[in-house]
Amino acid sequence: MDAFTSSRRIAWVCAGVEVYGLRAAILNLAGGLRARGWRPQIISLAHGPFADECDELGFDNLTVGLEPPPKITGTLTDRAMIFKDLLAYRKRAVKQIRLALGGEKPDAVHFLQPNLVPVAGALARSLGVPCFWEMPNYVGDNYPLGANKILLRAMCKRYNVQPLSNSAFTASTLGKGMVTPIVFHLGVDADRFNPDIVIPFTRAEVGIPEDAVTLGVLARICTSKGQHIVLEAALALEQELGVPLHLIVLGGPTNAPEAQRLIDIADRFNRPHALHMFGEVADPERYYGLIDIPVNARIDPEPFGLSVVEAMMMRKPVLVHASGGPAETVTDGTTGWHVNAPSVEAFKDGIRRAVNDRGRWPLMGEAARTDALEKYSLESMTSRYERIVTRKLAA
């Protein structure tokens, strides 16, 4: 690594209150670059738990002292007014960030949330440095004539923002013209999610029968994540398959109406002990010892699906609703199984197929980890980012 590379500083513009996937995406990439000698800097627009965590982790963290940027939601009229507020916020934010930087200039600016396109883009243009938008989600179709997509592409063009999409599917939702996203798959820690060194929980510890086939959904408990579909499909298949099927749910809140819906489904089949809700956990890697078939059942298209790749790293073939990112990361019949619709009948077909493939689980699991190590590790993600930034800076 040359001296110029090791001294490069990438500034992440963040709201300061990031949680879940946004938090992980920022810390994973920034941490990977820091380990290679880069100088990641976190610019938190507002003070919040995420900004505090960045301080605790030893990142160069600037807290600007503004409120979080406005999010564009509501009716079309509401969105127009909020966007107007966002443009006013942009001016204040760029001024405050420039003051906080104190004359120092990063080599590039990086951000994730779409409402930060005008903020981070204007900051990068004022500094004369490249700007990268790591797209965490797909761009929706809830505007007439795709007006939101046109606006986002126009702002990217105006501010010279390079979109980085977490899947080819996510890239396609931005639309065509003015800018072209680069597909930039996310990565997971191959050492943390390493089945050869993780000490797993045992079934005896949590009360799961040894002869059960277990499915696992690692996601927030809500309708869009499809836990109810998986549970109903599994319990409806038990008699046909002649094996007890259990569902493990990692995620919360366990006191929400959707969690009660899961309990009601299990009760309706007279199988209350087939449902295991552990809530939000800090060590999901240990629970894969309990799970035979990890499942991603998100009803709408999943932009990427980090839990899918984590499962692959843990040497598990994955059953996925093949819409969005999981259709790209999981190879049907090799590293998992595709389900063509988010319905009970479709998932019954998928679960039946997966259980009948029981003899191939070890081979498929090996293929899944091999694929994940090659394409979706933190190391491979960081290397891809280095190449992208280096090319942009050279240009």
N, C-alpha and C positions, 0 to 999 in steps of 0.2 A: 504494500500500500504506500503510495507516494505521500509526501508531506501535505500536498494540496488536498488530497482526498481526506486525510485524517483530520484536517482542520475545518472541513465543511460543516456548516451549521444550518440545520433545517428547523424552521419555526412553525410549530403547530398552532393555529388559531383555534381556540376551543371556547365553548360557552362557559366552562368551569364547573358545570354541574352534571357532566356525562356519567351515565351508568350503563351496566350490562355490555352489550356488543360494542357500543361506541367507545366506552372506557377501555375494553380489551383491545380493540383495534389500534387505538392510539398508543397504549403502553407496550403492546407487543412489538410494533414496528419501531417505535422510538427506542425501546430497550435493545432490540436487535442491532440497530445502528450504533447505539452507544457502545455496545460490546465490540464493535469493529472500529472504534476510534472516531466516529462522527460525533458531532456536538448537537444533539437534539435540544430544542428549547420549546417549552410549553408556554403559550401566551393565553392565560385564562381571562376572559372578558369579565366574568363575575367571580366572586369568592364563593366557594362551595366545597363539598366533600371531595370532589375530584381534584380541585386545586390543592387541597390539603394533602391528598394522597401523593400527588406529584412532588410536593415538598418532602414528604416522608421518604420517598423513593430516591431522593437526591437528584432529581432533574432540575435543570436551570428553568425555574418557573417564575414568570412575571404575571402578577395579578393586577389587572388594569383598574378594577374598581367600578365597573359599570354593572347594570342589571343584565341578565341573560338576553340575548338577541330575541326579538319577537318572532314567533312561529306563525307561518301563514296558514291559517285554518278558517273554517266557517263557510259562509255563503260566498258567492263570487264578489258581492259588494264588500263583505267583511275582508276578504283576501286583498282586494284592491286597496282598501284603507290601511291594512297592515303592511302591505308592500311599501306604501308611501311612508309609513313610520319606519320601516326597515332602511329606506334610503337616508332618512334623517339620522337614524342610528349609525349607519355606515360612516357618516362624516365625523360624528363624535368619536366613534371607535378608532378610526384610523388616526385621528389626532392624538388620542390618548395612548395608543400603542406606540406611535412615533416618539412621544414624550418618554414613555417607559423604556424604550430601547436606548434612549440617550445617545443617539448618533451612531450606534452600532447597527450593522446591517447583516441579516442572515443571507445565506447563499440561495435559499428558496423558501417559499411559504407553502404550507400544507394544511388542509382542513378537510372535514368530513360532512358536516351538516349542510344541506342545500340552502338554508336561509343565510349561510355565511358566504355564499358565492360573491355577493357585492362587497362584503366587508373584506374578506381575505384577498379577493381580486384587486380591489382598489388599493389595499395596503401593498401588495406585491408590485403593482404598477408604479405606485409612488416611490418605492424603493428601487425599482428597476431590476427586479429579480423574477425568476420563473415562479409559477404558482400551480400546485397540484391539488385537484379535488378527488379525494378517495370516496367514491360513491358507496354509501353503506346500504342503500335501499334502491329499489326500482322507482322510476318516475311514473306516477299514476296517470290515469286517463280521465280525471274528474274535472277537466277544463274543456270548454267548447273548442273544437278544432285544434286540440293539442296546444293551446296558447301557453301553458306552463312550460312545455318542452321547448317551444320556440324561444320563449323568454330566457330560459336557462342556457340554451345554446348561444343566444345572442350575447348574454353577459359573459359567457366563457370566451367567446370571440373577442369581445371588447377588451377584457382584462387579460387576455392571453393565458387563460386557465386551461390546463391539460386535465381532462377527466380520467380517472383510473377506476375502472369498474370491476367489482368483485366476481363477475361472471360475464359470459357472452350475453346471457339473457338480460342482465342489468344494463349492459351497454346498449342493447337494442331498444330499450325503453326510452332512451334519451332522444331518439329520432335521428334523422339524417340531415346533414348540412352544417356548415360553419365549423364544427369541431368533430373529431373522431376519437372516442374513448379508447384507451389502451386497457386490455383485459389484465387485471392484476389480482390474482387469486390470493385470498387470505391464507395465513399459515398458523399452525399450532405448535406448541412446544413438544418436540418429539422425545425429549427426556422425561418431561412430566407425564406424558401419555405414552408410557413405555410398559407394555404388559409384562416384560421380563423383570422389572424392578418394582412395580407398584404392588403394595400389599393390599389385596382386595378384601372386601367384606365377604363373609361366608353366608350361605343361606341359613345356616343354623342361627346365626346372630340376629337375623331379621325375620325369622319365621316363614321362610319360603320352602316348600317341599323339594326334596332333591330330584324328584321325578317330574317336576313341572317344567314346561317350556315358558321362559319369561321374555316378554317384550318390554322395551323401555323407551319412554319418551322423555327427553331432556329439554324442557321448554317451560316458559311461563304458562300457568294454567289459565287458559282462555279459549273461547270457542274457535278462534282462528288457528290454534295450534293442533286441533283435531284429536285431542286425547279421547274424547267421547266416542269418536268414530272407531278408533283402534280398540277400545275396550268392548264396545258392542260387537264388533266383528269377531274379536277373539272369543268372547263367551258364547257367541252363537255357533262357533265351530267346534267347541270342546267335544261334544258327543260324536260328531263325524270323525274327528281325528283320533279320538280315544286317548287323549293326553290332557292333563290339566294345564290350562293356559293362564298365566298371571301377567298383570300389567304393573310395571314400576314407573312411577312418575316422579321426576326430579324437577322441582320448580314450584313456585308459589303464585298467589297466596292459597294456602290450603283451607282457608275459611271463606273463600269467595263462593258466590252462587255456582260457578262452573265446577268447582270442586265438589259441591253438594250434588251436582248433576251426575258426576262420576259415581259417587256413593249410591245414588238412586239406581243407576244402571246395574251396578253390581248386586244390589238388593233385589232388583227385578228378576235377575237370573238365579237368585238364591246363592250367590257366590261372593259374599262380602269380603271373604279372606283372600280373594283373587286380586284385590286392588291394594297397592302399597304406595302411599303418597308420603314422600320424605321431605317435602318442602324444598326450599332453596338450600343448596349445600356448597361448601367451600372446596370439597375434594371429589368432584364427580368421577375422577379417574378410578377411585376405589370401588365405585358402584358397578363398573363394567364387569366385575367378577360375578355379579348377580344376574347379568343380562345376557340372554342368548341372542336376541334379535333387536338391536336398536332400531327405532322407527322415527322417521320424520314425516309427519302427517299434516303439515301446514296446508290449510285449505286453499289460500291464494298462493301465487307463485312465491317460492322462497328465493330471495336474492342470491344467497350463497349457501348458508347452513353450516355454521361453524361446528355444531354438535355432530354433524354427519362426518366431518373430517376427524374430529376427536375420536369418534367410534372406530373409524378406519384405522387410526393410529393404534388403537387398543386391540387390533387384530380381530375386528368384528365386521362381518358383512352386514350391510344396512338395507332396511326396507324403506323406500322413499316414495312419496307422491312425486312423480317425475314431471314436475313443472318448475321451471326456473333453474337455479343453480344445482340442486341435487341431481337433476337429469344429466348434468355435465360431469359431476364429481364421481357418481356411482355408475359403474358399467354393469348393465343388466346381465345377470347370470354369471358374472365373474367376481365382482366385488360387492354384490348385493342384488336387490330385486327392485324393479320399477312397478309402481301402481299407477294406472292411467287416469284415475279420477279420485277425488276426495269424498268417497261414498263408502257406506258400510259394505255393500256388495263387492266393490272393487278391492277393498282392504281384506275382505274374506278370501278373495282369490289370491291376493298377495301373501297373506299369512299362511294359507294352505300350501302355496308353492314353497315358501321359505321353510316351513316345518318338514315338508317332504324332501327337501334338500339337506336334511340333517347330516347325512353322511359326508356332505361336501363342505360343511361349515369350517373345518380347520383349513382346508385348501383355499376357500374363498377369503377367510380371514387373513391368511398369509399374503394373498394377492392384494387385499385392501391395504394392509400396512405398507407393503412395498410401493404401491401407487401413491399413498399419502406421503411417504418419506421423500419420494422423488418430486412431487408436485406441490405439496401443501404443508411443508414444514416451515417453521420460522426462518430457518437457514435459507431455504430456497426463496421464500418471500423477500427476505432482506437482500439477497443477491439480485433478484429481479428489480427491486427498487433502486439499488445502487446503479444498475445499468441504465435504467430509465432516467434518473437524475443526471448521471454523468453525460449521457447523450444530449440531454436538454441544455445543460450548462455549456457543453462544447459547441452547441449550435448557436 
